[in-house]
Amino acid sequence: MGYKLKPNKSVLKRFKITKTGKVKRHHSKTSHLMSARSPAKKRQLRGTEIVAEGFARNIRRLAGASHLNPIRAAHMKAIKARKAAAAISAATK
């Protein structure tokens, strides 16, 4: 009997993994004392940010999504685009 994968629940609560495998996180310093921050800083902290790939690899492993790889996804997307462009150019000739 094999080992059943148990993803780390705290990682799943704090991070979201996109379809291609990029890892998104929320900004820190947004819970209280926001009146001390400038409006520009509040706007910058509002959105999400993509985690650096070195950290993202560990987060994907803990979340049970290590099969996703954004570099490979970008590579495959580029290959598809080249094939589509070649098919279009062949059809117009």
HTML snippet that shows the backbone in 3Dmol.js (N, CA, C, O; Angstrom):
<script src="https://3Dmol.org/build/3Dmol-min.js"></script>
<div id="view" style="width:600px;height:400px;position:relative"></div>
<script>
const pdb = `
ATOM      1  N   MET A   1       0.847  -1.178   0.000  1.00  0.00           N
ATOM      2  CA  MET A   1       0.000   0.000   0.000  1.00  0.00           C
ATOM      3  C   MET A   1       0.890   1.237   0.000  1.00  0.00           C
ATOM      4  O   MET A   1       1.839   1.325   0.779  1.00  0.00           O
ATOM      5  N   GLY A   2       0.583   2.192  -0.874  1.00  0.00           N
ATOM      6  CA  GLY A   2       1.405   3.393  -1.004  1.00  0.00           C
ATOM      7  C   GLY A   2       1.053   4.457   0.013  1.00  0.00           C
ATOM      8  O   GLY A   2       0.040   4.377   0.707  1.00  0.00           O
ATOM      9  N   TYR A   3       1.911   5.448   0.081  1.00  0.00           N
ATOM     10  CA  TYR A   3       1.713   6.549   0.996  1.00  0.00           C
ATOM     11  C   TYR A   3       0.747   7.545   0.374  1.00  0.00           C
ATOM     12  O   TYR A   3       0.894   7.913  -0.791  1.00  0.00           O
ATOM     13  N   LYS A   4      -0.237   7.981   1.148  1.00  0.00           N
ATOM     14  CA  LYS A   4      -1.193   8.965   0.660  1.00  0.00           C
ATOM     15  C   LYS A   4      -0.634  10.364   0.904  1.00  0.00           C
ATOM     16  O   LYS A   4      -0.234  10.692   2.021  1.00  0.00           O
ATOM     17  N   LEU A   5      -0.608  11.184  -0.142  1.00  0.00           N
ATOM     18  CA  LEU A   5      -0.076  12.540  -0.044  1.00  0.00           C
ATOM     19  C   LEU A   5      -0.959  13.389   0.857  1.00  0.00           C
ATOM     20  O   LEU A   5      -2.173  13.457   0.666  1.00  0.00           O
ATOM     21  N   LYS A   6      -0.342  14.037   1.842  1.00  0.00           N
ATOM     22  CA  LYS A   6      -1.080  14.930   2.734  1.00  0.00           C
ATOM     23  C   LYS A   6      -0.493  16.333   2.587  1.00  0.00           C
ATOM     24  O   LYS A   6       0.567  16.619   3.143  1.00  0.00           O
ATOM     25  N   PRO A   7      -1.165  17.201   1.849  1.00  0.00           N
ATOM     26  CA  PRO A   7      -0.642  18.554   1.673  1.00  0.00           C
ATOM     27  C   PRO A   7      -0.681  19.341   2.973  1.00  0.00           C
ATOM     28  O   PRO A   7      -1.505  19.090   3.853  1.00  0.00           O
ATOM     29  N   ASN A   8       0.221  20.288   3.070  1.00  0.00           N
ATOM     30  CA  ASN A   8       0.308  21.130   4.250  1.00  0.00           C
ATOM     31  C   ASN A   8      -0.826  22.154   4.212  1.00  0.00           C
ATOM     32  O   ASN A   8      -0.856  23.008   3.325  1.00  0.00           O
ATOM     33  N   LYS A   9      -1.751  22.078   5.155  1.00  0.00           N
ATOM     34  CA  LYS A   9      -2.949  22.918   5.129  1.00  0.00           C
ATOM     35  C   LYS A   9      -2.628  24.388   5.353  1.00  0.00           C
ATOM     36  O   LYS A   9      -3.311  25.254   4.805  1.00  0.00           O
ATOM     37  N   SER A  10      -1.608  24.687   6.141  1.00  0.00           N
ATOM     38  CA  SER A  10      -1.286  26.095   6.380  1.00  0.00           C
ATOM     39  C   SER A  10      -0.764  26.750   5.105  1.00  0.00           C
ATOM     40  O   SER A  10      -1.003  27.937   4.882  1.00  0.00           O
ATOM     41  N   VAL A  11      -0.062  26.001   4.274  1.00  0.00           N
ATOM     42  CA  VAL A  11       0.411  26.532   2.997  1.00  0.00           C
ATOM     43  C   VAL A  11      -0.774  26.786   2.075  1.00  0.00           C
ATOM     44  O   VAL A  11      -0.818  27.805   1.385  1.00  0.00           O
ATOM     45  N   LEU A  12      -1.733  25.867   2.058  1.00  0.00           N
ATOM     46  CA  LEU A  12      -2.900  26.029   1.201  1.00  0.00           C
ATOM     47  C   LEU A  12      -3.736  27.244   1.597  1.00  0.00           C
ATOM     48  O   LEU A  12      -4.369  27.861   0.740  1.00  0.00           O
ATOM     49  N   LYS A  13      -3.746  27.593   2.872  1.00  0.00           N
ATOM     50  CA  LYS A  13      -4.509  28.756   3.330  1.00  0.00           C
ATOM     51  C   LYS A  13      -3.822  30.064   2.970  1.00  0.00           C
ATOM     52  O   LYS A  13      -4.487  31.073   2.737  1.00  0.00           O
ATOM     53  N   ARG A  14      -2.497  30.054   2.923  1.00  0.00           N
ATOM     54  CA  ARG A  14      -1.750  31.304   2.734  1.00  0.00           C
ATOM     55  C   ARG A  14      -1.385  31.603   1.289  1.00  0.00           C
ATOM     56  O   ARG A  14      -1.119  32.755   0.948  1.00  0.00           O
ATOM     57  N   PHE A  15      -1.370  30.597   0.444  1.00  0.00           N
ATOM     58  CA  PHE A  15      -0.929  30.780  -0.944  1.00  0.00           C
ATOM     59  C   PHE A  15      -1.948  30.188  -1.897  1.00  0.00           C
ATOM     60  O   PHE A  15      -2.668  29.252  -1.549  1.00  0.00           O
ATOM     61  N   LYS A  16      -2.006  30.740  -3.103  1.00  0.00           N
ATOM     62  CA  LYS A  16      -2.833  30.191  -4.174  1.00  0.00           C
ATOM     63  C   LYS A  16      -1.912  29.846  -5.338  1.00  0.00           C
ATOM     64  O   LYS A  16      -0.983  30.592  -5.645  1.00  0.00           O
ATOM     65  N   ILE A  17      -2.171  28.720  -5.977  1.00  0.00           N
ATOM     66  CA  ILE A  17      -1.354  28.272  -7.095  1.00  0.00           C
ATOM     67  C   ILE A  17      -2.172  28.427  -8.374  1.00  0.00           C
ATOM     68  O   ILE A  17      -3.297  27.938  -8.466  1.00  0.00           O
ATOM     69  N   THR A  18      -1.594  29.111  -9.355  1.00  0.00           N
ATOM     70  CA  THR A  18      -2.291  29.345 -10.613  1.00  0.00           C
ATOM     71  C   THR A  18      -2.269  28.089 -11.467  1.00  0.00           C
ATOM     72  O   THR A  18      -1.623  27.101 -11.118  1.00  0.00           O
ATOM     73  N   LYS A  19      -2.975  28.131 -12.584  1.00  0.00           N
ATOM     74  CA  LYS A  19      -3.056  26.977 -13.469  1.00  0.00           C
ATOM     75  C   LYS A  19      -1.693  26.591 -14.029  1.00  0.00           C
ATOM     76  O   LYS A  19      -1.406  25.409 -14.219  1.00  0.00           O
ATOM     77  N   THR A  20      -0.853  27.590 -14.293  1.00  0.00           N
ATOM     78  CA  THR A  20       0.467  27.292 -14.838  1.00  0.00           C
ATOM     79  C   THR A  20       1.462  26.896 -13.757  1.00  0.00           C
ATOM     80  O   THR A  20       2.514  26.341 -14.076  1.00  0.00           O
ATOM     81  N   GLY A  21       1.162  27.163 -12.481  1.00  0.00           N
ATOM     82  CA  GLY A  21       2.058  26.775 -11.397  1.00  0.00           C
ATOM     83  C   GLY A  21       2.693  27.934 -10.668  1.00  0.00           C
ATOM     84  O   GLY A  21       3.477  27.718  -9.744  1.00  0.00           O
ATOM     85  N   LYS A  22       2.380  29.164 -11.055  1.00  0.00           N
ATOM     86  CA  LYS A  22       2.901  30.305 -10.310  1.00  0.00           C
ATOM     87  C   LYS A  22       2.209  30.356  -8.951  1.00  0.00           C
ATOM     88  O   LYS A  22       1.071  29.910  -8.813  1.00  0.00           O
ATOM     89  N   VAL A  23       2.897  30.899  -7.955  1.00  0.00           N
ATOM     90  CA  VAL A  23       2.361  30.958  -6.599  1.00  0.00           C
ATOM     91  C   VAL A  23       2.090  32.419  -6.251  1.00  0.00           C
ATOM     92  O   VAL A  23       2.971  33.272  -6.362  1.00  0.00           O
ATOM     93  N   LYS A  24       0.844  32.694  -5.822  1.00  0.00           N
ATOM     94  CA  LYS A  24       0.465  34.050  -5.442  1.00  0.00           C
ATOM     95  C   LYS A  24       0.395  34.146  -3.924  1.00  0.00           C
ATOM     96  O   LYS A  24       0.043  33.183  -3.242  1.00  0.00           O
ATOM     97  N   ARG A  25       0.737  35.323  -3.408  1.00  0.00           N
ATOM     98  CA  ARG A  25       0.666  35.548  -1.966  1.00  0.00           C
ATOM     99  C   ARG A  25       0.063  36.920  -1.706  1.00  0.00           C
ATOM    100  O   ARG A  25       0.023  37.776  -2.590  1.00  0.00           O
ATOM    101  N   HIS A  26      -0.407  37.113  -0.476  1.00  0.00           N
ATOM    102  CA  HIS A  26      -0.924  38.408  -0.055  1.00  0.00           C
ATOM    103  C   HIS A  26       0.203  39.222   0.567  1.00  0.00           C
ATOM    104  O   HIS A  26       1.200  38.672   1.037  1.00  0.00           O
ATOM    105  N   HIS A  27       0.031  40.525   0.563  1.00  0.00           N
ATOM    106  CA  HIS A  27       1.029  41.394   1.167  1.00  0.00           C
ATOM    107  C   HIS A  27       0.883  41.387   2.683  1.00  0.00           C
ATOM    108  O   HIS A  27      -0.207  41.172   3.212  1.00  0.00           O
ATOM    109  N   SER A  28       1.979  41.622   3.364  1.00  0.00           N
ATOM    110  CA  SER A  28       1.943  41.750   4.809  1.00  0.00           C
ATOM    111  C   SER A  28       1.685  43.213   5.175  1.00  0.00           C
ATOM    112  O   SER A  28       1.607  44.078   4.302  1.00  0.00           O
ATOM    113  N   LYS A  29       1.555  43.473   6.457  1.00  0.00           N
ATOM    114  CA  LYS A  29       1.354  44.832   6.995  1.00  0.00           C
ATOM    115  C   LYS A  29       0.066  45.472   6.496  1.00  0.00           C
ATOM    116  O   LYS A  29       0.049  46.657   6.160  1.00  0.00           O
ATOM    117  N   THR A  30      -1.015  44.695   6.445  1.00  0.00           N
ATOM    118  CA  THR A  30      -2.296  45.241   5.999  1.00  0.00           C
ATOM    119  C   THR A  30      -3.412  45.035   7.018  1.00  0.00           C
ATOM    120  O   THR A  30      -4.569  45.331   6.718  1.00  0.00           O
ATOM    121  N   SER A  31      -3.099  44.536   8.212  1.00  0.00           N
ATOM    122  CA  SER A  31      -4.174  44.174   9.134  1.00  0.00           C
ATOM    123  C   SER A  31      -4.623  45.327  10.023  1.00  0.00           C
ATOM    124  O   SER A  31      -5.811  45.441  10.325  1.00  0.00           O
ATOM    125  N   HIS A  32      -3.704  46.179  10.445  1.00  0.00           N
ATOM    126  CA  HIS A  32      -4.103  47.297  11.298  1.00  0.00           C
ATOM    127  C   HIS A  32      -3.074  48.418  11.162  1.00  0.00           C
ATOM    128  O   HIS A  32      -2.048  48.250  10.503  1.00  0.00           O
ATOM    129  N   LEU A  33      -3.353  49.556  11.786  1.00  0.00           N
ATOM    130  CA  LEU A  33      -2.517  50.757  11.721  1.00  0.00           C
ATOM    131  C   LEU A  33      -2.352  51.249  10.278  1.00  0.00           C
ATOM    132  O   LEU A  33      -1.282  51.720   9.894  1.00  0.00           O
ATOM    133  N   MET A  34      -3.408  51.137   9.497  1.00  0.00           N
ATOM    134  CA  MET A  34      -3.332  51.558   8.104  1.00  0.00           C
ATOM    135  C   MET A  34      -3.413  53.073   7.965  1.00  0.00           C
ATOM    136  O   MET A  34      -3.065  53.610   6.913  1.00  0.00           O
ATOM    137  N   SER A  35      -3.864  53.775   9.003  1.00  0.00           N
ATOM    138  CA  SER A  35      -3.963  55.240   8.910  1.00  0.00           C
ATOM    139  C   SER A  35      -2.582  55.881   8.826  1.00  0.00           C
ATOM    140  O   SER A  35      -2.457  57.016   8.366  1.00  0.00           O
ATOM    141  N   ALA A  36      -1.555  55.178   9.258  1.00  0.00           N
ATOM    142  CA  ALA A  36      -0.197  55.713   9.203  1.00  0.00           C
ATOM    143  C   ALA A  36       0.400  55.587   7.808  1.00  0.00           C
ATOM    144  O   ALA A  36       1.445  56.174   7.530  1.00  0.00           O
ATOM    145  N   ARG A  37      -0.241  54.837   6.936  1.00  0.00           N
ATOM    146  CA  ARG A  37       0.319  54.589   5.611  1.00  0.00           C
ATOM    147  C   ARG A  37      -0.267  55.555   4.575  1.00  0.00           C
ATOM    148  O   ARG A  37      -1.420  55.976   4.676  1.00  0.00           O
ATOM    149  N   SER A  38       0.541  55.886   3.599  1.00  0.00           N
ATOM    150  CA  SER A  38       0.093  56.804   2.557  1.00  0.00           C
ATOM    151  C   SER A  38      -0.912  56.095   1.651  1.00  0.00           C
ATOM    152  O   SER A  38      -0.923  54.866   1.578  1.00  0.00           O
ATOM    153  N   PRO A  39      -1.753  56.861   0.963  1.00  0.00           N
ATOM    154  CA  PRO A  39      -2.713  56.236   0.041  1.00  0.00           C
ATOM    155  C   PRO A  39      -2.036  55.399  -1.045  1.00  0.00           C
ATOM    156  O   PRO A  39      -2.565  54.363  -1.447  1.00  0.00           O
ATOM    157  N   ALA A  40      -0.881  55.840  -1.517  1.00  0.00           N
ATOM    158  CA  ALA A  40      -0.168  55.070  -2.544  1.00  0.00           C
ATOM    159  C   ALA A  40       0.287  53.724  -1.986  1.00  0.00           C
ATOM    160  O   ALA A  40       0.183  52.705  -2.668  1.00  0.00           O
ATOM    161  N   LYS A  41       0.785  53.711  -0.759  1.00  0.00           N
ATOM    162  CA  LYS A  41       1.235  52.464  -0.141  1.00  0.00           C
ATOM    163  C   LYS A  41       0.056  51.526   0.083  1.00  0.00           C
ATOM    164  O   LYS A  41       0.188  50.315  -0.095  1.00  0.00           O
ATOM    165  N   LYS A  42      -1.102  52.074   0.473  1.00  0.00           N
ATOM    166  CA  LYS A  42      -2.296  51.245   0.668  1.00  0.00           C
ATOM    167  C   LYS A  42      -2.719  50.589  -0.643  1.00  0.00           C
ATOM    168  O   LYS A  42      -3.112  49.423  -0.655  1.00  0.00           O
ATOM    169  N   ARG A  43      -2.641  51.319  -1.727  1.00  0.00           N
ATOM    170  CA  ARG A  43      -3.001  50.754  -3.032  1.00  0.00           C
ATOM    171  C   ARG A  43      -2.021  49.652  -3.433  1.00  0.00           C
ATOM    172  O   ARG A  43      -2.431  48.627  -3.978  1.00  0.00           O
ATOM    173  N   GLN A  44      -0.734  49.855  -3.166  1.00  0.00           N
ATOM    174  CA  GLN A  44       0.266  48.846  -3.512  1.00  0.00           C
ATOM    175  C   GLN A  44       0.075  47.560  -2.705  1.00  0.00           C
ATOM    176  O   GLN A  44       0.309  46.464  -3.214  1.00  0.00           O
ATOM    177  N   LEU A  45      -0.344  47.694  -1.463  1.00  0.00           N
ATOM    178  CA  LEU A  45      -0.518  46.535  -0.593  1.00  0.00           C
ATOM    179  C   LEU A  45      -1.827  45.798  -0.851  1.00  0.00           C
ATOM    180  O   LEU A  45      -2.014  44.688  -0.355  1.00  0.00           O
ATOM    181  N   ARG A  46      -2.731  46.394  -1.614  1.00  0.00           N
ATOM    182  CA  ARG A  46      -4.059  45.821  -1.818  1.00  0.00           C
ATOM    183  C   ARG A  46      -4.023  44.521  -2.617  1.00  0.00           C
ATOM    184  O   ARG A  46      -4.741  43.579  -2.284  1.00  0.00           O
ATOM    185  N   GLY A  47      -3.216  44.455  -3.643  1.00  0.00           N
ATOM    186  CA  GLY A  47      -3.232  43.306  -4.541  1.00  0.00           C
ATOM    187  C   GLY A  47      -2.365  42.157  -4.070  1.00  0.00           C
ATOM    188  O   GLY A  47      -1.832  42.167  -2.960  1.00  0.00           O
ATOM    189  N   THR A  48      -2.238  41.174  -4.934  1.00  0.00           N
ATOM    190  CA  THR A  48      -1.393  40.025  -4.633  1.00  0.00           C
ATOM    191  C   THR A  48      -0.070  40.152  -5.372  1.00  0.00           C
ATOM    192  O   THR A  48       0.099  41.012  -6.236  1.00  0.00           O
ATOM    193  N   GLU A  49       0.852  39.291  -5.019  1.00  0.00           N
ATOM    194  CA  GLU A  49       2.170  39.314  -5.640  1.00  0.00           C
ATOM    195  C   GLU A  49       2.584  37.884  -5.962  1.00  0.00           C
ATOM    196  O   GLU A  49       2.189  36.947  -5.269  1.00  0.00           O
ATOM    197  N   ILE A  50       3.375  37.721  -7.005  1.00  0.00           N
ATOM    198  CA  ILE A  50       3.889  36.413  -7.392  1.00  0.00           C
ATOM    199  C   ILE A  50       5.149  36.124  -6.579  1.00  0.00           C
ATOM    200  O   ILE A  50       6.034  36.972  -6.466  1.00  0.00           O
ATOM    201  N   VAL A  51       5.217  34.930  -6.022  1.00  0.00           N
ATOM    202  CA  VAL A  51       6.354  34.513  -5.202  1.00  0.00           C
ATOM    203  C   VAL A  51       7.531  34.168  -6.120  1.00  0.00           C
ATOM    204  O   VAL A  51       7.338  33.637  -7.214  1.00  0.00           O
ATOM    205  N   ALA A  52       8.737  34.469  -5.671  1.00  0.00           N
ATOM    206  CA  ALA A  52       9.946  34.129  -6.430  1.00  0.00           C
ATOM    207  C   ALA A  52      10.016  32.623  -6.642  1.00  0.00           C
ATOM    208  O   ALA A  52       9.589  31.847  -5.786  1.00  0.00           O
ATOM    209  N   GLU A  53      10.553  32.216  -7.780  1.00  0.00           N
ATOM    210  CA  GLU A  53      10.510  30.805  -8.183  1.00  0.00           C
ATOM    211  C   GLU A  53      11.253  29.881  -7.214  1.00  0.00           C
ATOM    212  O   GLU A  53      10.853  28.729  -7.045  1.00  0.00           O
ATOM    213  N   GLY A  54      12.310  30.352  -6.584  1.00  0.00           N
ATOM    214  CA  GLY A  54      13.031  29.519  -5.624  1.00  0.00           C
ATOM    215  C   GLY A  54      12.170  29.127  -4.438  1.00  0.00           C
ATOM    216  O   GLY A  54      12.198  27.977  -4.001  1.00  0.00           O
ATOM    217  N   PHE A  55      11.399  30.083  -3.911  1.00  0.00           N
ATOM    218  CA  PHE A  55      10.480  29.796  -2.803  1.00  0.00           C
ATOM    219  C   PHE A  55       9.255  29.047  -3.303  1.00  0.00           C
ATOM    220  O   PHE A  55       8.723  28.175  -2.616  1.00  0.00           O
ATOM    221  N   ALA A  56       8.812  29.395  -4.510  1.00  0.00           N
ATOM    222  CA  ALA A  56       7.582  28.802  -5.049  1.00  0.00           C
ATOM    223  C   ALA A  56       7.718  27.300  -5.230  1.00  0.00           C
ATOM    224  O   ALA A  56       6.747  26.563  -5.055  1.00  0.00           O
ATOM    225  N   ARG A  57       8.922  26.838  -5.580  1.00  0.00           N
ATOM    226  CA  ARG A  57       9.142  25.402  -5.766  1.00  0.00           C
ATOM    227  C   ARG A  57       8.854  24.655  -4.462  1.00  0.00           C
ATOM    228  O   ARG A  57       8.216  23.602  -4.477  1.00  0.00           O
ATOM    229  N   ASN A  58       9.323  25.197  -3.336  1.00  0.00           N
ATOM    230  CA  ASN A  58       9.072  24.556  -2.032  1.00  0.00           C
ATOM    231  C   ASN A  58       7.595  24.621  -1.664  1.00  0.00           C
ATOM    232  O   ASN A  58       7.047  23.664  -1.117  1.00  0.00           O
ATOM    233  N   ILE A  59       6.953  25.738  -1.959  1.00  0.00           N
ATOM    234  CA  ILE A  59       5.533  25.895  -1.627  1.00  0.00           C
ATOM    235  C   ILE A  59       4.690  24.913  -2.439  1.00  0.00           C
ATOM    236  O   ILE A  59       3.767  24.300  -1.903  1.00  0.00           O
ATOM    237  N   ARG A  60       5.003  24.760  -3.735  1.00  0.00           N
ATOM    238  CA  ARG A  60       4.265  23.800  -4.560  1.00  0.00           C
ATOM    239  C   ARG A  60       4.436  22.376  -4.027  1.00  0.00           C
ATOM    240  O   ARG A  60       3.485  21.595  -4.029  1.00  0.00           O
ATOM    241  N   ARG A  61       5.627  22.043  -3.579  1.00  0.00           N
ATOM    242  CA  ARG A  61       5.860  20.703  -3.033  1.00  0.00           C
ATOM    243  C   ARG A  61       5.017  20.481  -1.773  1.00  0.00           C
ATOM    244  O   ARG A  61       4.422  19.418  -1.597  1.00  0.00           O
ATOM    245  N   LEU A  62       4.970  21.487  -0.904  1.00  0.00           N
ATOM    246  CA  LEU A  62       4.183  21.359   0.326  1.00  0.00           C
ATOM    247  C   LEU A  62       2.679  21.329   0.038  1.00  0.00           C
ATOM    248  O   LEU A  62       1.916  20.694   0.766  1.00  0.00           O
ATOM    249  N   ALA A  63       2.259  22.018  -1.025  1.00  0.00           N
ATOM    250  CA  ALA A  63       0.838  22.077  -1.360  1.00  0.00           C
ATOM    251  C   ALA A  63       0.386  20.876  -2.177  1.00  0.00           C
ATOM    252  O   ALA A  63      -0.808  20.710  -2.425  1.00  0.00           O
ATOM    253  N   GLY A  64       1.324  20.041  -2.594  1.00  0.00           N
ATOM    254  CA  GLY A  64       0.962  18.873  -3.378  1.00  0.00           C
ATOM    255  C   GLY A  64       0.779  19.182  -4.851  1.00  0.00           C
ATOM    256  O   GLY A  64       0.086  18.452  -5.560  1.00  0.00           O
ATOM    257  N   ALA A  65       1.394  20.257  -5.314  1.00  0.00           N
ATOM    258  CA  ALA A  65       1.271  20.643  -6.720  1.00  0.00           C
ATOM    259  C   ALA A  65       2.641  20.719  -7.371  1.00  0.00           C
ATOM    260  O   ALA A  65       2.886  21.586  -8.210  1.00  0.00           O
ATOM    261  N   SER A  66       3.523  19.828  -6.996  1.00  0.00           N
ATOM    262  CA  SER A  66       4.883  19.883  -7.529  1.00  0.00           C
ATOM    263  C   SER A  66       4.938  19.509  -9.000  1.00  0.00           C
ATOM    264  O   SER A  66       5.954  19.741  -9.654  1.00  0.00           O
ATOM    265  N   HIS A  67       3.854  18.930  -9.537  1.00  0.00           N
ATOM    266  CA  HIS A  67       3.834  18.581 -10.957  1.00  0.00           C
ATOM    267  C   HIS A  67       3.674  19.812 -11.846  1.00  0.00           C
ATOM    268  O   HIS A  67       3.929  19.736 -13.048  1.00  0.00           O
ATOM    269  N   LEU A  68       3.256  20.941 -11.279  1.00  0.00           N
ATOM    270  CA  LEU A  68       3.114  22.173 -12.047  1.00  0.00           C
ATOM    271  C   LEU A  68       4.456  22.893 -12.113  1.00  0.00           C
ATOM    272  O   LEU A  68       5.191  22.949 -11.127  1.00  0.00           O
ATOM    273  N   ASN A  69       4.766  23.438 -13.276  1.00  0.00           N
ATOM    274  CA  ASN A  69       6.034  24.131 -13.457  1.00  0.00           C
ATOM    275  C   ASN A  69       5.809  25.299 -14.414  1.00  0.00           C
ATOM    276  O   ASN A  69       5.587  25.066 -15.602  1.00  0.00           O
ATOM    277  N   PRO A  70       5.859  26.559 -13.937  1.00  0.00           N
ATOM    278  CA  PRO A  70       5.568  27.695 -14.803  1.00  0.00           C
ATOM    279  C   PRO A  70       6.564  27.865 -15.939  1.00  0.00           C
ATOM    280  O   PRO A  70       6.203  28.377 -16.998  1.00  0.00           O
ATOM    281  N   ILE A  71       7.796  27.454 -15.744  1.00  0.00           N
ATOM    282  CA  ILE A  71       8.791  27.578 -16.812  1.00  0.00           C
ATOM    283  C   ILE A  71       8.448  26.611 -17.946  1.00  0.00           C
ATOM    284  O   ILE A  71       8.514  26.974 -19.121  1.00  0.00           O
ATOM    285  N   ARG A  72       8.082  25.385 -17.588  1.00  0.00           N
ATOM    286  CA  ARG A  72       7.678  24.413 -18.599  1.00  0.00           C
ATOM    287  C   ARG A  72       6.394  24.846 -19.291  1.00  0.00           C
ATOM    288  O   ARG A  72       6.249  24.654 -20.498  1.00  0.00           O
ATOM    289  N   ALA A  73       5.450  25.433 -18.535  1.00  0.00           N
ATOM    290  CA  ALA A  73       4.197  25.898 -19.127  1.00  0.00           C
ATOM    291  C   ALA A  73       4.448  27.007 -20.146  1.00  0.00           C
ATOM    292  O   ALA A  73       3.832  27.019 -21.212  1.00  0.00           O
ATOM    293  N   ALA A  74       5.342  27.933 -19.827  1.00  0.00           N
ATOM    294  CA  ALA A  74       5.674  29.006 -20.762  1.00  0.00           C
ATOM    295  C   ALA A  74       6.349  28.441 -22.009  1.00  0.00           C
ATOM    296  O   ALA A  74       6.095  28.905 -23.120  1.00  0.00           O
ATOM    297  N   HIS A  75       7.204  27.445 -21.827  1.00  0.00           N
ATOM    298  CA  HIS A  75       7.889  26.816 -22.946  1.00  0.00           C
ATOM    299  C   HIS A  75       6.891  26.126 -23.878  1.00  0.00           C
ATOM    300  O   HIS A  75       6.981  26.268 -25.097  1.00  0.00           O
ATOM    301  N   MET A  76       5.945  25.382 -23.312  1.00  0.00           N
ATOM    302  CA  MET A  76       4.954  24.689 -24.123  1.00  0.00           C
ATOM    303  C   MET A  76       4.044  25.677 -24.848  1.00  0.00           C
ATOM    304  O   MET A  76       3.635  25.428 -25.982  1.00  0.00           O
ATOM    305  N   LYS A  77       3.726  26.791 -24.201  1.00  0.00           N
ATOM    306  CA  LYS A  77       2.898  27.821 -24.830  1.00  0.00           C
ATOM    307  C   LYS A  77       3.626  28.436 -26.019  1.00  0.00           C
ATOM    308  O   LYS A  77       3.009  28.708 -27.049  1.00  0.00           O
ATOM    309  N   ALA A  78       4.926  28.656 -25.889  1.00  0.00           N
ATOM    310  CA  ALA A  78       5.715  29.196 -26.991  1.00  0.00           C
ATOM    311  C   ALA A  78       5.781  28.220 -28.149  1.00  0.00           C
ATOM    312  O   ALA A  78       5.719  28.635 -29.306  1.00  0.00           O
ATOM    313  N   ILE A  79       5.905  26.938 -27.866  1.00  0.00           N
ATOM    314  CA  ILE A  79       5.933  25.919 -28.921  1.00  0.00           C
ATOM    315  C   ILE A  79       4.605  25.902 -29.670  1.00  0.00           C
ATOM    316  O   ILE A  79       4.588  25.833 -30.899  1.00  0.00           O
ATOM    317  N   LYS A  80       3.490  25.965 -28.939  1.00  0.00           N
ATOM    318  CA  LYS A  80       2.175  25.989 -29.579  1.00  0.00           C
ATOM    319  C   LYS A  80       2.019  27.206 -30.473  1.00  0.00           C
ATOM    320  O   LYS A  80       1.478  27.109 -31.575  1.00  0.00           O
ATOM    321  N   ALA A  81       2.497  28.358 -29.996  1.00  0.00           N
ATOM    322  CA  ALA A  81       2.387  29.587 -30.785  1.00  0.00           C
ATOM    323  C   ALA A  81       3.195  29.480 -32.073  1.00  0.00           C
ATOM    324  O   ALA A  81       2.739  29.923 -33.127  1.00  0.00           O
ATOM    325  N   ARG A  82       4.395  28.894 -31.999  1.00  0.00           N
ATOM    326  CA  ARG A  82       5.215  28.727 -33.197  1.00  0.00           C
ATOM    327  C   ARG A  82       4.561  27.781 -34.195  1.00  0.00           C
ATOM    328  O   ARG A  82       4.591  28.027 -35.401  1.00  0.00           O
ATOM    329  N   LYS A  83       3.967  26.691 -33.691  1.00  0.00           N
ATOM    330  CA  LYS A  83       3.288  25.754 -34.582  1.00  0.00           C
ATOM    331  C   LYS A  83       2.094  26.416 -35.248  1.00  0.00           C
ATOM    332  O   LYS A  83       1.857  26.217 -36.440  1.00  0.00           O
ATOM    333  N   ALA A  84       1.337  27.207 -34.485  1.00  0.00           N
ATOM    334  CA  ALA A  84       0.182  27.893 -35.048  1.00  0.00           C
ATOM    335  C   ALA A  84       0.607  28.899 -36.103  1.00  0.00           C
ATOM    336  O   ALA A  84      -0.039  29.016 -37.145  1.00  0.00           O
ATOM    337  N   ALA A  85       1.690  29.628 -35.843  1.00  0.00           N
ATOM    338  CA  ALA A  85       2.186  30.606 -36.815  1.00  0.00           C
ATOM    339  C   ALA A  85       2.676  29.900 -38.082  1.00  0.00           C
ATOM    340  O   ALA A  85       2.468  30.400 -39.187  1.00  0.00           O
ATOM    341  N   ALA A  86       3.318  28.757 -37.931  1.00  0.00           N
ATOM    342  CA  ALA A  86       3.796  28.018 -39.088  1.00  0.00           C
ATOM    343  C   ALA A  86       2.627  27.475 -39.904  1.00  0.00           C
ATOM    344  O   ALA A  86       2.684  27.461 -41.134  1.00  0.00           O
ATOM    345  N   ALA A  87       1.580  27.034 -39.236  1.00  0.00           N
ATOM    346  CA  ALA A  87       0.402  26.512 -39.936  1.00  0.00           C
ATOM    347  C   ALA A  87      -0.296  27.631 -40.713  1.00  0.00           C
ATOM    348  O   ALA A  87      -0.751  27.416 -41.837  1.00  0.00           O
ATOM    349  N   ILE A  88      -0.378  28.806 -40.125  1.00  0.00           N
ATOM    350  CA  ILE A  88      -1.006  29.944 -40.797  1.00  0.00           C
ATOM    351  C   ILE A  88      -0.194  30.371 -42.006  1.00  0.00           C
ATOM    352  O   ILE A  88      -0.757  30.644 -43.066  1.00  0.00           O
ATOM    353  N   SER A  89       1.120  30.433 -41.861  1.00  0.00           N
ATOM    354  CA  SER A  89       1.961  30.840 -42.984  1.00  0.00           C
ATOM    355  C   SER A  89       1.941  29.795 -44.102  1.00  0.00           C
ATOM    356  O   SER A  89       2.022  30.147 -45.279  1.00  0.00           O
ATOM    357  N   ALA A  90       1.836  28.517 -43.743  1.00  0.00           N
ATOM    358  CA  ALA A  90       1.753  27.461 -44.751  1.00  0.00           C
ATOM    359  C   ALA A  90       0.417  27.520 -45.485  1.00  0.00           C
ATOM    360  O   ALA A  90       0.355  27.243 -46.683  1.00  0.00           O
ATOM    361  N   ALA A  91      -0.644  27.876 -44.780  1.00  0.00           N
ATOM    362  CA  ALA A  91      -1.979  27.933 -45.385  1.00  0.00           C
ATOM    363  C   ALA A  91      -2.105  29.124 -46.332  1.00  0.00           C
ATOM    364  O   ALA A  91      -2.846  29.048 -47.312  1.00  0.00           O
ATOM    365  N   THR A  92      -1.402  30.215 -46.063  1.00  0.00           N
ATOM    366  CA  THR A  92      -1.508  31.403 -46.919  1.00  0.00           C
ATOM    367  C   THR A  92      -0.675  31.282 -48.181  1.00  0.00           C
ATOM    368  O   THR A  92      -0.899  32.034 -49.129  1.00  0.00           O
ATOM    369  N   LYS A  93       0.277  30.364 -48.227  1.00  0.00           N
ATOM    370  CA  LYS A  93       1.129  30.211 -49.425  1.00  0.00           C
ATOM    371  C   LYS A  93       0.475  29.377 -50.475  1.00  0.00           C
ATOM    372  O   LYS A  93       1.056  29.154 -51.538  1.00  0.00           O
TER     373      LYS A  93
END
`;
const viewer = $3Dmol.createViewer("view");
viewer.addModel(pdb, "pdb");
viewer.setStyle({}, {cartoon: {color: "spectrum"}});
viewer.zoomTo();
viewer.render();
</script>
